[in-house]
């Protein structure tokens, strides 16, 4: 994906998100006298798995991907996510594990909705030698059967550990259930 396509996708997502915001004229008199206005969040636990690809560890190749965490939908078009993921090669000689806090943007309120996500955290990896450092991740996916209690998602994810000596990458495709 080139820079122009990425920027356009981000701009469209932000525009869709901002169009859902309430205007000043929509605030009622009791709300104008209140210091804060709160809504109930939708809380989900995430469990997912799928194929992956590890690189930058000296033995690049196919891996298994596991993920888990929590999803807090604080707005119909946005969610906060705590995500941990673990990628490992079949021989367990190469692996990468990370956990982070992120934001997910959902431009549609429909039962099937695309999403974009980004997260920041800490990760560890083992290959030629041990690596650890800040972990940056990004994802694009599709929420399926989006309800207030259970949903499913398909997500393509990429993350990298920023280590001075090496930069372990993991790329994955995960099928997840949020319940």
HELIX and SHEET records of a PDB file:
HELIX    1   1 UNK A    3  UNK A   19  1                                  17    
HELIX    2   2 UNK A   24  UNK A   26  5                                   3    
HELIX    3   3 UNK A   29  UNK A   32  1                                   4    
SHEET    1   A 9 UNK A  42  UNK A  55  0                                        
SHEET    2   A 9 UNK A  61  UNK A  75 -1                                        
SHEET    3   A 9 UNK A  78  UNK A  88 -1                                        
SHEET    4   A 9 UNK A  95  UNK A 105 -1                                        
SHEET    5   A 9 UNK A 113  UNK A 126 -1                                        
SHEET    6   A 9 UNK A 130  UNK A 144 -1                                        
SHEET    7   A 9 UNK A 151  UNK A 162 -1                                        
SHEET    8   A 9 UNK A 169  UNK A 178 -1                                        
SHEET    9   A 9 UNK A  42  UNK A  55 -1                                        
END                                                                             
